Amino acid sequence: MPTSRRRPDTLAVHAGSPRPRVLGAIVTPVFQSAMYEDEGSGVYHDIRYIRLNNTPNHLAVQEKLAALEGAEAAVVASSGMAAITTALLTFLHAGDHLLIQDSLYGGTHAFVTRDLESFGIGFDFVDGDDPASWQSKLRPSTRVLYVETISNPLMRVPDLEAVVGFARKHRLVSMIDNTFASPINFRPIEHGFDLSLHSGTKYLNGHSDIVAGAAVGSAELVSRIKRRLDHLGGSLDPHACFLLERGMKTLALRVRRQNENAAAIADYLSGHRAVERVHYPGLASHRAHERAARLFDGMGGMLSFEPAGGEAAAERVLAMLTVPAVAPSLGSVETLVTRPALTSHSGMPREERMALGVTDALVRVSVGIEAVEDLLEDFGKALDSV
Ligand SMILES: *Cc1c(COP(=O)(O)O)cnc(C)c1O
């Protein structure tokens, strides 16, 4: 069977592993060597050196990720933010302009609103769900259109097909932060996106123990990002590469379980008397449900909800839960709950935050792989107490 036709569960386990195996080792060993013998190519970016993200551990994990996303190439970075900022700074130069979705991961939002201007790069926010409004924001200098597959914390899904069409028509580089979906649920390159970006800290690694990032796409675009990354220096350490490769072997297994658990919890919360609203793309009540059902292989492990009774009720629910930990971040094996008003959106003025729908009572859940019965029982007890 050609390797490229293998299914995600098989690719997650096997793709990228060195062949022949290193001294017969089933697992890619950690190559804790900063540099390698000169092969005499004379090209700086080809020298094999840890910062250039091209040691055996980098190559193995990059190949696995590219295979999982159905893409030609991938490059890893020292964090999701390193991948995102480097990708943006590869395709945006002084005088250029960026169109970017208005509901963004906090770090990306901060970079765009606080740092881009110092590089001479302009930007406009767009509503990802309203393609008709994009044209009026387009400028001759616009180079990039940027969205997130599923946005935090209301799990909005932008009009992904319109993003690809608009970017092609206007010769923009289309970039998508695919962290929340993971390649198990959505593969942006197969849908025509130019670049898929990840925080590997989340689902890809899945065990809350490293920070990592990645950019995935055509060999040409990825090599341009790699060259910029070589200079900016946001490379991933080989040991972190090893852990990321190990984590990704169970990606399909974990994400499918998280999809199932999240769907069951979303259903349960929707029917609970003490819950006012649930945001989950798998629910028929979600505004992009039809789109998500058409484009995604799974609805993801992220959801948010508002208990009746406002902030006090939300605090009570968090205090009563015994299985999930109260913590930011997401995508790991353990269930995590957080109030975005206090974490991801704490820097935003309250009125602006409320207008977005991020209320004081909103609770975000990153659903883990625990037994769903235990999770349902725990949420039930916590909600019955409010
Ligand atoms: C966490 C996250 C990032 C940033 O990743 P780091 O690895 O923390 O730098 C970017 N985008 C999304 C959607 C994230 O959840």
The ligand as an SDF file (V2000), in Angstrom:
LIG
                    3D

 15 15  0  0  0  0  0  0  0  0999 V2000
   -1.7390   27.5470   22.7380 C   0  0  0  0  0  0  0  0  0  0  0  0
   -2.1200   28.0770   21.4180 C   0  0  0  0  0  0  0  0  0  0  0  0
   -1.2090   28.8100   20.6420 C   0  0  0  0  0  0  0  0  0  0  0  0
    0.1740   29.1520   21.1400 C   0  0  0  0  0  0  0  0  0  0  0  0
    0.9450   28.0170   21.3260 O   0  0  0  0  0  0  0  0  0  0  0  0
    2.1820   27.9310   22.3510 P   0  0  0  0  0  0  0  0  0  0  0  0
    2.6860   26.5610   22.1060 O   0  0  0  0  0  0  0  0  0  0  0  0
    1.6590   28.1620   23.7350 O   0  0  0  0  0  0  0  0  0  0  0  0
    3.1420   28.9940   21.9380 O   0  0  0  0  0  0  0  0  0  0  0  0
   -1.6210   29.2520   19.4030 C   0  0  0  0  0  0  0  0  0  0  0  0
   -2.8630   29.0080   18.9360 N   0  0  0  0  0  0  0  0  0  0  0  0
   -3.7600   28.3130   19.6530 C   0  0  0  0  0  0  0  0  0  0  0  0
   -5.1110   28.0830   19.0840 C   0  0  0  0  0  0  0  0  0  0  0  0
   -3.4240   27.8230   20.9050 C   0  0  0  0  0  0  0  0  0  0  0  0
   -4.3380   27.1440   21.6080 O   0  0  0  0  0  0  0  0  0  0  0  0
  1  2  1  0
  2  3  1  0
  2 14  2  0
  3  4  1  0
  3 10  2  0
  4  5  1  0
  5  6  1  0
  6  7  2  0
  6  8  1  0
  6  9  1  0
 10 11  1  0
 11 12  2  0
 12 13  1  0
 12 14  1  0
 14 15  1  0
M  END
$$$$
